[in-house]
Amino acid sequence: MLEQHVLKIASELSIQPRQVAATAVLLEEGGTVPFIARYRKERTGELDEVKIMNIRDRLEQLEELDKRRDSIMKSLDERKLLTADLLKKIGAAETMNVLEDLYAPFRQKKRTRATTAKEKGLEPLADLFWAQDVTLDVQAAAKEHAGREWQIDEKKGTLTLDDALAGARDIIAERIAEDANARARMRTLYAEKGVVRSKVISGKEEEGAKFKDYFDWSEPAASVPSHRILAMRRGEAEGFLMVRLTPEETEAVSLLESIFVKNKGAAAMQVRDAVHDCQKRLLGFAMEGEARLTVKKRADEEAIRVFAQNIREVLLAAPLGQKAVLGIDPGFRSGCKIVLLDKQGKLIGNDVIYPDREEEMSGRLIKAAIAKFNVEAIAIGNGTASRETESFIRTLKLPASIPVVMVNESGASIYSASEIAREEFPDKDITVRGAVSIGRRLMDPLAELVKLDPKSIGVGQYQHDVDQTALKKQLDDVVASCVNNVGVELNTASKNLLAYVSGLNARVAGNIVAHRDENGPFKSRKELLKVAGLGPKAFEQAAGFLRIRDGGNPLDTSAVHPERYELVEKMAGDAGCSISDLLTDAQKRNRIDLKKYVSEEVGLPTLTDIVKELAKPGRDPRAQFEAFNFGDVHTMNDLKPGMKLPGIVTNVTAFGAFVDIGVHQDGLVHVSQLSDDFVKNAADIVKPGQKVNVTVVEIDIPRKRIALSMKSNASVESQRKPGAPKEAGKRDMAKHTGVGGQGGGNPFGAVDWFTLAQKKK
């Protein structure tokens, strides 16, 4: 079946069969998507990661289909039911639905009304009705069965005329429900003309008020947006809504009648009655269930796509880089938790300050720490009291060279209580760990956020309602893609970050860190082969994505794969210079004739990549960091309709974008307010982390809702569109509690914060 699969996938993806075949072989050999996309371009015809993932996923789907096909054929063959015609149809089935439809009449069933009727000997009568002979005397045929005694298990009885007619119809109804052609046509009807309807469950109106938009809602299933399907399903799951997905009942019955009712004779009328019963009792529910699953799958795919796109933007946010950072987890009543991090993100010390009641002391302590440890930036979490904390810091009149940056702290509380955080800081409480996470997010968002379950980062829509297996697979792909696209510094990376490198896993990543701790920094990529559990295949997959600064080989800091080092050495030799010269001298690089080095294994795509990498070895593909300042508003009470404010996009959904404008509550820019032009999907216009200018349209303080617009002629009237769920897009706003520095001695690690503050008196 492999050749057929290759041709099918090539047709579906509009690529060459040889590209699919080559990718399939590389995947079978243990190649990862990032490795294949980056280092095997000649073999795949330069397929990108998306196409390679599509091929991988489709191969897996077709493999599952083949497994089910084989299972069905084996079952039928063992029961002597596999005819030549059936074998041909099963072999030609291209979807799981078609395969299951073909198998339905032969599936082992629990007792049904039809099986009971058959046990009562009524199948011959059903066959007579099924033939629909216009001359058949239905009553006379049924009377031949009336009066017959029956026994099923311990139950006994005598058939009446009505029993015989009803039993025959039950048998016919089940035949109709199991007919492959009927199911296929009904499936199409539900897909094309099905309508999603939701109604509130009586007595639940007040309790389920957040689903008010769907108390009496209907729209075509073919076009219902992802977020509305997921919202209705959530309302149904929570017991507030009743949701159905059906076409008009008359259309479904008419379709079945057109297939099965052959004339207007008495026998045909029995079949017609069976058609109605089948739709009402059997096929209707089955098709509705399938249609609901299909629409849910489509909604899941869209929600997962948006979520994955958001996660990619968040992970690839511009890093501040290796600078000493003061991290602050704000809070006034419980104090602001502060930490000092060195340029590698290592915790130097921590304390708690109280700017609201110990303003002078807190200010002295902050200034002393900045001066003593050459702090180069301040990161403030955007939780409760963040703007007040920012204002306090700015009153200290620190050097302009020290940016004060608000950092999205979504999920920081989850990290601080995680096993990863406990392992990293076993002697610190969750408040310290949370502040460390905030500081590190500023330095390198990717390196810090990989420690979190992506669902905790606070972007996407209804991520807890979608298929969790599909979501995890997609998110793992995105995180791995981001990590390998950026590259990982081998001698400083955490095992959490290393685990996402192509070819590695959590166990091997832990072994790398343990080897590094025991033997000191790696001096070359080749030393990786000394790590326990890291063999030649893992080395091949991982080496190109790992970086070693100041190592013995200058290429170890680049994305040039070790398998091409010899080739680069030949280029340098032909140019009469060293590899270091190629890295620093553009003229020497420009004189390289790439065609001279083309071989069966290495083509122009790889050679071009090598020369680009030599020009900027180890370059970070992420954007340059730029500081951002909110407007002069701190709470929702400061907002007025018509205000124009700067903001940062925190989340993008199909129905709009959520924007942080610095008042502790994100505002929503509905998709209709994103642009002067028509916008179908918010993700086409904005991305998480993007800096935007918005106009305040409406403020609802009791319900904590802010309506914003990015239109040039924004109106100050409410712009929220019907159907946009009011509860969507809420960010994780968990706050850290408690204080740091318990116990005796020096509770602040390497820093005696109190002494520093005293020196500044």
Steps between C-alpha positions, in 0.01 A plus 500: 500500500801733541513595131129582503547708812787692342293582192198597709697730730684658207167579337348639821800725573571592135862384517705242312470130595880480529488770769243304699691175457831656606342662805331173597835319486673769710224484760521122503876529561432705813538847355327787682306769320747784584798288392343390173387854414840653579758241401337275238368758253643324196320176580160659569512762227522780762175417677436722802403384848127540436504272194716244678264496799204463265665201336582347839148547633333372183722192495396430859131540412528267201689248711215502752254453214700203372510344847122528530456369145712193580311442825164510323610268220641254752176501699287446189728231364493304826120506488491401130330829409770656280369487143699617198273805459529595866877452490522740205287764674696476825828527312379814320368675815687829547355616830427343834129587466468311170687205648273488804189535282603193301560305819184616679269215379751240618599654832428297810202674661329516831137393496283742302135507403603364161694205645205418724269506198735268312503259794120500481532381140386822330791550256314322212212745545743791499651365176154496340439863598853598394434370145201741480295289262190706422287182491598389850214473751675639808230398747481144367878463510509625857214270610712199406729596789226603743421246768849351490652438840849627572759455773811712550709399798244464781236722341205352311213644301269478200531724196205725417437653160631836620807330651582342164465828308701698757774237519540493122527879496764486777711269284461731200582809709827341610587408141446859395713628789785268397485570127835649391354707217226644722747591771730670250219710354359585843849598614516745211154636583595565863827662391346727237158580647539426870415781740650547846232597749545580867240580762523571869384224732192617684580641842870553420467850356646687797769250592616467141488871417851499354360290214211739437603550138411135438169476687321494164760473226516332161727514196617270219745235620709541186596856591477522880829645636726296722456715810119482487499122470737469795300751704173315440659166581638644823154631591358156427769325705432731795128421485363835380434437131345233283676483162383315188642471149245384243364590158128555460328173596303492175821522295656203674187286469449602137856399416457156656164450330658584164759227559286221640130549416443363149127549446171572675395140564408367842841335547674824402293683762639261762850593379403866514388461861829325573687793341328744735572278799861455393562873473330575830642213702825385335661680209411853609684467830793323336539767232457781750769346717737473203418854385563639847834324513591631155410858591678465835811370323491795261456740792785330687730526200433872462537569872820296514634678192436842658643384833812357334549820302470706818742275687755535221483880521533496880792256499682696231451835674805725496743414782678763703808279495768424756468794736481527877132537588301604805173303494196622690181312573278796601267515795440769760326340795718189486800695372689492173714189463833598344786288367841572354607292199843501343559505124445124475174519695649359819331611822731720709255598772143588589297711741163673549442876494191701601492818285159605635607521864882489487555706188831659599655175625377312193647764270839490671512123477416497128761769421765322705439169327512664156826674578674204662404237244491718188137424428427569133120459492198468730220251427163555669223239481172637364285369785336684789669832590726481194433857388539630855831313526611640167414853615699446819805381304479799267495740795849374584631681190724213396738542205323510164720210390310267737168411334201427723297233320157358575511121450196280440498268799227259380586155625781619730305378803464158339873484434585609855304206645625247244743213547741679265509808724531294818793312351666822386442692826436243774568747781286786363127551531262552211515880522873502430466248219226710340712815508792308348275383219391860430860619480608213279205550265639842422848363437395207281127424468560176311742350751265574790163420344601150389482409870124552488220299352417724200134501608607700807655785304167680462441516125250329271132427538323211671825303514364282779195404292675371188643156428786489750702240310488704180575818693805351672639367174460835327647696788795263536568555130484878542727509805753268334489710184566821697780352710681352201445808288671717761766248604608406850817592686628161613695619804227710663166352389271335754403140451145618426625699203739228385218245502339679203814485287468274197595142586505553878250421773464574871720209605787583264467872580540416868808294417649794308455733798642238738802448273549878480482536878747218554751572224465872440388679183501320167793612287368356174186347358679167461523473878125438500573143394645445851157566656322188622212400274597738219598286202595581139139542383410742779824688434416530131154638578607737782849631426408768247254664740742522793745788540833523685635849547877540523554132415795347323331505158346832388233308309366362829337836563311483169216300347741326263461128567816308603445270203590800280806621690731322256327676213547842662865417566539424129340836413745677731794306358401582143469867600843489662373602842378361831142428603521800733587716200189378317293600804640853512587586139205554268724535195642152551150356539379676187776339297375149580359331188225285649449297182851364547390320819174348376494121539246219516447566871542878514315736269467875462229534773735363770802686363303826497396441863862437598626825346214696664592348835867582452398864456312510833596193703249412770278796414178528702199512264287678760426871477707762680372588846320834535374639830132596525319751723128509575297818495417707807218273619523254788149367571174462312373809681759705310351402163268721297330418168699646215839471673782395269755280675798278423463133580646155456304213347486217755274253323347450157185301435282452195259767623750768602812597687555570868721799575675597824476878540644505853187492715516138625218396268549423133269670255345324201536626146224313320598369157269760344702776671850387404520683171317741274484212250306176542685244712393137517753383757675710764821300455530649151548846652671472839726266695562451874769736622430753225496866604184677385309825544136467604199717568284438806145435381314388811578428866287267713659517845255267687562220250868596445468536125673743270407537134778636279542585135791525260294670230609845389145633551412302813158571651456529876190283488509132582631293212468152641340269248238236586646156545833608644505310829540738788712261701751427225867577516548549873865493596646320794523778757611287793701707743787396722452517875722479802836659573859405440798465732381280785732343754814610677848604389507670163162415345574686179767274353802688368349842565434668833231735371447669835870589529500642148202719586662618822815605313289731287353686798 
